[in-house]
Amino acid sequence: MDVYAVMGNPIGHSKSPRIHGLFAAQTGENLRYTAIEASLDGFETEVRHFFQEGGNGLNITVPFKERAWQLVDRKQPRAELAGAVNTIWSLNGELVGDNTDGIGLVQDLIGNQGCMLREQRILVVGAGGAVRGILEPLLERKPAEVTVANRTLAKAEQLVELFGHLGPLRASRFEDLDGPYDLIINGTSASLAGELPPLPTSVIGPHTQVYDMMYGNQETPFNRWAREQGAAKVMDGLGMLVEQAAEAFFLWRGLRPDTAPVLAQLRQRL
């Protein structure tokens, strides 16, 4: 039986074993998928040990995605740009790393939520690792403009330097934003702490759709705020979680599972 796992710290909350278990049952693939809590100072050793013992593939979650990027022998192009790796497999004795977060977000937006990205004005909130992982697939969809807004303008400007050659990308301070936008994506972890980024209410109009990359068993503070400002639609990141897992499953197994029933089951359990 092929063996896969998700590795992070902490890891007890991870839904990945359930998601990949459902994918395996659906596709008839014979595999086992577990969760491994790696020690903060032993991550690299534990990754190598997993593959030396015959492991087939790893998903990497917080706080190890950047360290996984450093660790792998070969990076797929989107992982190279993202500066983070969340999917690893072994090929001819080398560890290969990819990043499926961005494609997971785009697939959820287009396939599950019915959002338009082409020719849209998109606001991305935050300039950390989560945002770095989504800019390339967003820009590939030919939006009219993507604005990255961050408390520290220099961090947003750094992302423009890295990704600006891919499409119309600009940096902004929160207070300088000129809305409304067609789509707003919250790429900060503020919702986890019950906090809100200091966005002007003018970024939201009656047609604005809002996506928080976080999710929980209740509406996130960011989505609640957006709805109160009159946003047309609010969405959370549960679909992104399922879609990035499906992309990893495809990279490992060459099969693309049907995500809709898996997402519905997870949503029901939330």
Kinemage of the C-alpha trace (Angstrom):
@kinemage 1
@onewidth
@group {chain A} dominant
@subgroup {mainchain}
@vectorlist {calphas} color= white
{ca met a 1} P 0.000 0.000 0.000
{ca asp a 2} L 1.352 3.424 -0.942
{ca val a 3} L 1.862 5.790 1.981
{ca tyr a 4} L 1.233 9.542 2.045
{ca ala a 5} L 1.041 12.063 4.872
{ca val a 6} L 0.631 15.682 5.828
{ca met a 7} L 3.402 17.167 7.955
{ca gly a 8} L 3.098 20.262 10.114
{ca asn a 9} L 3.189 21.559 13.674
{ca pro a 10} L 0.582 21.477 15.138
{ca ile a 11} L -1.217 18.942 12.955
{ca gly a 12} L -4.123 17.540 14.987
{ca his a 13} L -6.639 19.904 13.352
{ca ser a 14} L -5.702 18.887 9.788
{ca lys a 15} L -8.507 17.791 7.477
{ca ser a 16} L -6.073 16.407 4.897
{ca pro a 17} L -6.244 12.743 6.030
{ca arg a 18} L -10.038 12.829 5.704
{ca ile a 19} L -9.922 14.581 2.338
{ca his a 20} L -7.389 12.193 0.817
{ca gly a 21} L -9.158 9.212 2.346
{ca leu a 22} L -12.341 10.282 0.558
{ca phe a 23} L -10.404 10.827 -2.690
{ca ala a 24} L -8.894 7.330 -2.427
{ca ala a 25} L -12.273 5.710 -1.770
{ca gln a 26} L -13.824 7.572 -4.682
{ca thr a 27} L -11.079 6.678 -7.187
{ca gly a 28} L -10.375 3.148 -5.933
{ca glu a 29} L -6.728 3.966 -5.194
{ca asn a 30} L -5.023 1.761 -2.611
{ca leu a 31} L -3.238 4.164 -0.299
{ca arg a 32} L -2.875 5.197 3.316
{ca tyr a 33} L -2.706 8.864 4.320
{ca thr a 34} L -1.713 9.935 7.829
{ca ala a 35} L -0.772 13.094 9.751
{ca ile a 36} L 2.741 13.610 11.127
{ca glu a 37} L 3.594 16.293 13.671
{ca ala a 38} L 7.191 17.201 12.846
{ca ser a 39} L 9.363 18.747 15.532
{ca leu a 40} L 10.264 22.383 14.881
{ca asp a 41} L 13.987 21.644 14.888
{ca gly a 42} L 13.827 18.261 13.116
{ca phe a 43} L 11.605 18.894 10.102
{ca glu a 44} L 14.205 18.273 7.394
{ca thr a 45} L 15.402 15.031 9.006
{ca glu a 46} L 11.839 13.777 9.349
{ca val a 47} L 11.012 14.504 5.700
{ca arg a 48} L 14.058 12.575 4.505
{ca his a 49} L 13.283 9.718 6.908
{ca phe a 50} L 9.713 9.488 5.567
{ca phe a 51} L 10.944 8.947 2.010
{ca gln a 52} L 13.841 6.683 3.033
{ca glu a 53} L 11.273 4.434 4.716
{ca gly a 54} L 9.336 4.115 1.459
{ca gly a 55} L 6.876 6.997 1.752
{ca asn a 56} L 5.382 8.126 -1.567
{ca gly a 57} L 4.324 11.734 -1.020
{ca leu a 58} L 4.007 14.482 1.568
{ca asn a 59} L 1.815 17.516 1.975
{ca ile a 60} L 3.464 20.278 3.977
{ca thr a 61} L 1.551 22.784 6.069
{ca val a 62} L 2.413 25.543 8.537
{ca pro a 63} L 5.010 26.413 9.596
{ca phe a 64} L 7.190 24.393 7.210
{ca lys a 65} L 6.305 25.457 3.641
{ca glu a 66} L 9.270 27.790 3.241
{ca arg a 67} L 11.650 25.254 4.774
{ca ala a 68} L 10.292 22.606 2.397
{ca trp a 69} L 11.115 24.980 -0.484
{ca gln a 70} L 14.720 25.094 0.769
{ca leu a 71} L 14.850 21.335 1.304
{ca val a 72} L 13.693 19.847 -2.002
{ca asp a 73} L 16.191 19.022 -4.749
{ca arg a 74} L 13.986 20.269 -7.568
{ca lys a 75} L 11.124 22.769 -7.633
{ca gln a 76} L 8.300 22.987 -10.136
{ca pro a 77} L 8.103 26.482 -11.719
{ca arg a 78} L 5.064 27.665 -9.733
{ca ala a 79} L 6.706 26.547 -6.477
{ca glu a 80} L 9.922 28.338 -7.443
{ca leu a 81} L 8.028 31.617 -7.770
{ca ala a 82} L 5.816 31.036 -4.735
{ca gly a 83} L 8.807 30.603 -2.450
{ca ala a 84} L 6.949 27.801 -0.682
{ca val a 85} L 6.355 24.075 -1.199
{ca asn a 86} L 3.273 22.219 0.031
{ca thr a 87} L 3.553 18.988 -2.006
{ca ile a 88} L 6.601 16.695 -2.230
{ca trp a 89} L 7.295 13.412 -3.982
{ca ser a 90} L 10.381 11.384 -4.841
{ca leu a 91} L 11.567 10.945 -8.426
{ca asn a 92} L 14.745 9.088 -9.355
{ca gly a 93} L 16.144 9.642 -5.881
{ca glu a 94} L 15.389 13.374 -5.870
{ca leu a 95} L 12.776 15.186 -3.814
{ca val a 96} L 10.518 17.247 -6.083
{ca gly a 97} L 8.463 20.115 -4.656
{ca asp a 98} L 5.377 21.891 -5.954
{ca asn a 99} L 2.859 24.423 -4.646
{ca thr a 100} L -0.814 23.667 -5.237
{ca asp a 101} L -2.313 26.462 -3.097
{ca gly a 102} L -2.751 28.984 -5.899
{ca ile a 103} L -4.354 26.577 -8.340
{ca gly a 104} L -6.579 25.396 -5.475
{ca leu a 105} L -7.804 28.940 -4.907
{ca val a 106} L -8.427 29.638 -8.593
{ca gln a 107} L -10.230 26.329 -9.094
{ca asp a 108} L -12.478 27.020 -6.107
{ca leu a 109} L -13.255 30.548 -7.309
{ca ile a 110} L -14.050 29.529 -10.894
{ca gly a 111} L -15.253 25.929 -10.600
{ca asn a 112} L -17.131 25.966 -7.290
{ca gln a 113} L -18.086 29.591 -6.777
{ca gly a 114} L -18.694 30.644 -10.391
{ca cys a 115} L -16.499 33.746 -10.096
{ca met a 116} L -15.145 35.623 -13.088
{ca leu a 117} L -11.461 36.536 -12.951
{ca arg a 118} L -10.837 37.757 -16.496
{ca glu a 119} L -10.997 41.562 -16.812
{ca gln a 120} L -11.877 41.923 -13.120
{ca arg a 121} L -10.409 44.393 -10.626
{ca ile a 122} L -9.043 42.203 -7.847
{ca leu a 123} L -7.816 43.312 -4.429
{ca val a 124} L -5.542 40.946 -2.499
{ca val a 125} L -5.160 41.791 1.184
{ca gly a 126} L -1.797 40.976 2.752
{ca ala a 127} L 1.675 40.311 1.370
{ca gly a 128} L 2.829 37.205 3.228
{ca gly a 129} L 3.556 33.678 2.078
{ca ala a 130} L -0.092 32.800 1.450
{ca val a 131} L -0.427 35.702 -0.992
{ca arg a 132} L 2.856 34.936 -2.713
{ca gly a 133} L 1.484 31.466 -3.507
{ca ile a 134} L -1.648 32.725 -5.288
{ca leu a 135} L -0.452 35.642 -7.449
{ca glu a 136} L 0.840 33.656 -10.442
{ca pro a 137} L -2.373 31.629 -11.043
{ca leu a 138} L -4.490 34.740 -10.473
{ca leu a 139} L -2.527 36.766 -13.036
{ca glu a 140} L -2.678 33.867 -15.515
{ca arg a 141} L -6.460 34.408 -15.650
{ca lys a 142} L -5.978 37.872 -17.262
{ca pro a 143} L -7.617 40.161 -14.700
{ca ala a 144} L -7.864 43.860 -15.492
{ca glu a 145} L -5.715 44.581 -12.429
{ca val a 146} L -4.534 42.960 -9.210
{ca thr a 147} L -3.760 45.272 -6.297
{ca val a 148} L -1.815 43.954 -3.303
{ca ala a 149} L -2.565 45.982 -0.170
{ca asn a 150} L -0.498 45.657 2.972
{ca arg a 151} L 0.268 47.585 6.170
{ca thr a 152} L 3.921 47.668 5.132
{ca leu a 153} L 3.989 48.999 1.578
{ca ala a 154} L 7.540 47.721 0.962
{ca lys a 155} L 6.390 44.095 1.341
{ca ala a 156} L 3.655 44.610 -1.248
{ca glu a 157} L 6.122 46.358 -3.564
{ca gln a 158} L 8.458 43.374 -3.255
{ca leu a 159} L 5.690 41.127 -4.607
{ca val a 160} L 5.181 43.517 -7.539
{ca glu a 161} L 8.896 43.177 -8.333
{ca leu a 162} L 8.632 39.376 -8.246
{ca phe a 163} L 5.341 38.926 -10.128
{ca gly a 164} L 4.798 42.159 -12.069
{ca his a 165} L 6.103 40.630 -15.298
{ca leu a 166} L 3.120 38.242 -15.292
{ca gly a 167} L 0.399 40.880 -15.534
{ca pro a 168} L -1.046 44.166 -14.241
{ca leu a 169} L 0.008 44.129 -10.590
{ca arg a 170} L 0.385 47.079 -8.243
{ca ala a 171} L 1.036 47.714 -4.549
{ca ser a 172} L -0.936 49.944 -2.216
{ca arg a 173} L -1.286 50.988 1.383
{ca phe a 174} L -4.684 50.272 2.907
{ca glu a 175} L -5.549 53.960 3.195
{ca asp a 176} L -4.739 54.626 -0.486
{ca leu a 177} L -7.141 52.044 -1.942
{ca asp a 178} L -9.639 53.265 -4.518
{ca gly a 179} L -12.639 50.967 -4.743
{ca pro a 180} L -14.933 49.347 -5.252
{ca tyr a 181} L -13.343 46.100 -6.479
{ca asp a 182} L -14.949 43.179 -8.283
{ca leu a 183} L -13.244 40.590 -6.071
{ca ile a 184} L -11.451 40.924 -2.735
{ca ile a 185} L -9.284 38.074 -1.432
{ca asn a 186} L -8.166 38.156 2.186
{ca gly a 187} L -4.759 36.487 2.307
{ca thr a 188} L -3.998 37.481 5.908
{ca ser a 189} L -4.512 35.251 8.924
{ca ala a 190} L -6.303 38.060 10.801
{ca ser a 191} L -9.541 36.049 10.908
{ca leu a 192} L -7.851 33.394 13.041
{ca ala a 193} L -7.304 36.020 15.738
{ca gly a 194} L -10.744 37.559 15.258
{ca glu a 195} L -9.178 40.707 13.814
{ca leu a 196} L -9.755 42.758 10.666
{ca pro a 197} L -7.295 44.442 8.314
{ca pro a 198} L -7.955 48.226 8.264
{ca leu a 199} L -9.648 48.424 4.866
{ca pro a 200} L -11.712 51.458 3.874
{ca thr a 201} L -15.371 50.565 3.356
{ca ser a 202} L -15.144 52.082 -0.140
{ca val a 203} L -13.454 48.896 -1.431
{ca ile a 204} L -16.843 47.126 -1.328
{ca gly a 205} L -19.670 47.899 -3.720
{ca pro a 206} L -22.979 46.137 -4.369
{ca his a 207} L -21.321 43.837 -6.965
{ca thr a 208} L -18.186 43.000 -4.904
{ca gln a 209} L -17.466 39.333 -4.142
{ca val a 210} L -15.287 38.591 -1.120
{ca tyr a 211} L -13.149 35.517 -0.417
{ca asp a 212} L -11.420 34.824 2.908
{ca met a 213} L -8.720 32.156 2.580
{ca met a 214} L -9.452 31.187 6.200
{ca tyr a 215} L -12.472 29.076 7.183
{ca gly a 216} L -14.177 27.824 10.313
{ca asn a 217} L -17.442 26.459 11.638
{ca gln a 218} L -18.731 30.056 11.760
{ca glu a 219} L -18.519 32.936 9.319
{ca thr a 220} L -15.074 34.554 9.473
{ca pro a 221} L -14.837 38.096 10.903
{ca phe a 222} L -13.630 39.353 7.503
{ca asn a 223} L -16.617 37.880 5.662
{ca arg a 224} L -19.028 39.156 8.308
{ca trp a 225} L -17.581 42.661 7.903
{ca ala a 226} L -17.829 42.428 4.101
{ca arg a 227} L -21.430 41.265 4.248
{ca glu a 228} L -22.295 44.145 6.587
{ca gln a 229} L -20.781 46.565 4.043
{ca gly a 230} L -23.133 45.199 1.370
{ca ala a 231} L -20.919 42.727 -0.517
{ca ala a 232} L -22.786 40.698 -3.136
{ca lys a 233} L -21.289 37.384 -1.980
{ca val a 234} L -18.870 36.118 0.687
{ca met a 235} L -16.881 32.868 0.482
{ca asp a 236} L -14.439 31.068 2.783
{ca gly a 237} L -11.345 28.976 2.094
{ca leu a 238} L -12.696 25.460 2.663
{ca gly a 239} L -13.042 24.888 -1.078
{ca met a 240} L -9.461 26.042 -1.615
{ca leu a 241} L -8.319 23.427 0.919
{ca val a 242} L -10.128 20.653 -0.974
{ca glu a 243} L -9.014 21.853 -4.418
{ca gln a 244} L -5.329 22.174 -3.495
{ca ala a 245} L -5.539 18.633 -2.088
{ca ala a 246} L -7.081 17.411 -5.349
{ca glu a 247} L -4.199 18.934 -7.304
{ca ala a 248} L -1.688 17.188 -5.027
{ca phe a 249} L -3.579 13.894 -5.458
{ca phe a 250} L -3.382 14.364 -9.226
{ca leu a 251} L 0.374 15.035 -9.091
{ca trp a 252} L 0.909 11.858 -7.077
{ca arg a 253} L -1.592 9.473 -8.660
{ca gly a 254} L -2.360 10.887 -12.124
{ca leu a 255} L -6.077 10.928 -11.278
{ca arg a 256} L -8.195 13.999 -10.596
{ca pro a 257} L -10.901 13.280 -8.009
{ca asp a 258} L -14.359 14.835 -8.057
{ca thr a 259} L -14.134 17.484 -5.359
{ca ala a 260} L -17.817 18.437 -5.117
{ca pro a 261} L -19.016 15.538 -2.899
{ca val a 262} L -15.919 15.809 -0.692
{ca leu a 263} L -16.420 19.524 -0.204
{ca ala a 264} L -20.116 18.990 0.552
{ca gln a 265} L -19.278 16.384 3.187
{ca leu a 266} L -16.689 18.624 4.862
{ca arg a 267} L -19.075 21.579 4.825
{ca gln a 268} L -21.754 19.455 6.473
{ca arg a 269} L -19.331 18.400 9.222
{ca leu a 270} L -18.370 22.034 9.884
